[in-house]
Amino acid sequence: MNTFFLIIQQIIPTESQDSNSPIIFFQIFLHTPYTTKLKFDFYKKTNNNLFLNDATKRRFNDLFCKIQRTYGAFNRLKRIFSYKCSKSNANTDMELNEIVEGGKNVICLHHKNGKYLFKMNDLLKIIHNALTNSHYFFAEPIAVKNPYNNLPFDKSNLYNIYFFIKFNTYYNIDLFEKYFKVDFNLSEFYRQYEFLLRNHIINHYLTDATNSCLHKHINNMITEFNKIYPTMKIKIDSEFPEDKLITILKPYLKLYITSLYSLVTIIKNNAFAKLKYKLIKFYKFNPEFGRKMAVMNYVQIKNPALINVSNSKVIIGKKMKPYITKYVFNDKHENYFKPENDAFFENHKKINNLYSLDYLRISNSQRTIAANIYMMEDESVDESSVESDNNTDDTDDNDNDNDNDDDDNMLYEYNYEYNYTYN
């Protein structure tokens, strides 16, 4: 028999039975199935009964509260006994460092008849990874699980975690706060905050994604910019160091990913407008960024008098022959985070429309997003396909690093051909 029914049977006989006694209602309730919902439905219906006077309702409320207090006390006793008798199943953090109960930022959770110790920063990572779980930028939040048994935490555990963070630490728990506001209802959390989850996913993608994925998106971004501005093409040599390219263009890539996948229209449009503005400045600062350049040196000819001058390109009288010592890449670029030309002490007085859509005159037809956006399913980079993507709109140039129409590909360009012999 349920504990609540046993308590009723122990308390009801001690009550006096008179004309205002509500005992009959409890006796009827004893013959119904017990659930928490039915218990409080019984309480509500009895108080709304029009045939009961106020004295009977007061007696009923006093009796119900007495039973409920006793039931709550036994539940607390059960939890205390279970907590003290449970063995500690984990006394190390996620890095296998020893931790003790009561330590700084250490919480002990009683879960599935076991005690588990967690450092709060480890627990917040687990919570964040669960809530921001995604598939191709589509949010798919999952239940927060105990990593030691792979079972979802009870709702009581989630409340204990929240209040521990709230009153014992200074951690920023923006997503977990919103999860708390919907009573840890995962479906409601997803419906109300999907747009916010998408923004978190975009921000963490730049940190968590592999270099090959980031490199693909950077090539897509440059290809799209070159289609919109064919007179300001950014040409990256296929041998340009991948790590350096990602480091330089990652801030621009964040704007590009936001402009593609954000669910908030104004954020999406503003990101695209700012991306165009920043890439135009990037190009104007150094139009030759990404080019492969040859560093030249000279070698003295041993017997310049015997130079064969049959070739018209030979300059008679030259005693030095140029040769390539090494190749370098032009990586001079503008600092993305350089502040704009608005005074710090004046920018609180008006809105800066530098990135507005009207300023850049953007039309919807101006931008065409490729149907095949490179995703993360293929982490291996096909260099030939990446190179062809960068040169899609440039029919005259077969390769970015061998562009014969641009004399700036080398620091010094020589077309002299030396035909000489030695005695």
C-alpha positions, 0 to 999 in steps of 0.5 A: 500500500502507498505510504500516503494511504498508510498515513491516512489510516493512522491519522483518521482514527484519532479524529473525532467524528461529528457533523462537520467531520470530513473523514468520510472523504478520506475513506472514499479516497482510500479506495482510489488509485494513488497518484500525485495528480489525483491526490491534489485533484481530490483536495481541489474538488473537496474544497470546491464542493458546494454542499460542504460548509466552511467549518467542514472545509477548515477541518478538511484542510487541517487534516489534509495538511497534517497528513501531507506534512507527515508524508513530507517528513517521511520523504525527507527521512528517506532521502537523508537515509539514502544519501548517507548510506549511498557509496561515492561512485566518483571522487575525481573530476573529468581530468581525474584530479581528486576532489572532496565533498565540500570543496570549492565549487564542488557539488555532490549529486545523489543520483540513482542510489549513488553519490557523484562529485563534480567540479562545477566547470565540468558540470557546466560543460556537460550541460552546455554540450547537451543543450547546444547539441546540433546537427549541421547547425540545426539545434537538437538539444538532448537531456543532461546526462550523468557521464558516469552512468549515461543516464539523464539527471533527475529534475531535482538534480537540475534544480540543485545544480541551478541553485548551487550555481546561483548562490555559490558561484559567479559563473555565467549560465545564460542558457541554463538560466533560460532552461530553468525558466521553462521548468527544465522542459526540454521541448518548451526550451527548444521552441522558445529559444531555438534562435538563441541556440543557433547563435551559440552553435555558430559561435562554438563552430568556429572553435570546435570545427576542424581546420579543413571545414573552416578552410572550405567555408573560407573558400566559399566566402571568398568565391561568393565575394568575388562573384558579387565584386568581380573587379575586386577579386581576392585570389588566394594561392593554393599553397598559402598556409592553411593555418595562417589563412584561417587565423586571418580570416576567422573573424570574417568567417563568423560573419559569413556563417551568421549571414547563412545560418542565423534564424534572426533576419535582422542579425542575418542581414546585418552580418552580411552587410558588415561582411561585405564592408569588411571584405572591401576594406580588406581588399583595398588595404592589400589587393595582392593578399594571398599571392605567391611571390618570388624573392630574387637575388643576383649572381655575378657572371664569370665571363660576361664578354662571352654572353650570347646576345642572339636573344633580343631580351638580353640586356647587353652590359649586365654582369649580374644574373637574377635567380630565385632564392625563395618563395614567400606569401603576401599576408599583409592585412588590415586588423579586423578589430581596428576601431572605426573612425567614430570617437569613443566619447561621441558614439553614445549620441547617435547610431552608426549606420556604417554597416546598414543595408541602405549604405551598402545598397544590397539587393536580394538578387545581388547574392546567390548562395550556392546550393551545395554548401560544404558541410562537416561530413567530409573532413578531408579537403580536396585541393583540386576542388577547392582550387577550382572553386576559387577560380570558378568566375575567372575564365582567363586565369587557370590558377591563382598562383600563376596569374600571368596578367598580374605583374605583382605576383613577384617582387621582381619579375624578369623575362630575360633569357641568358644563353652563355658559354664559358671558355 
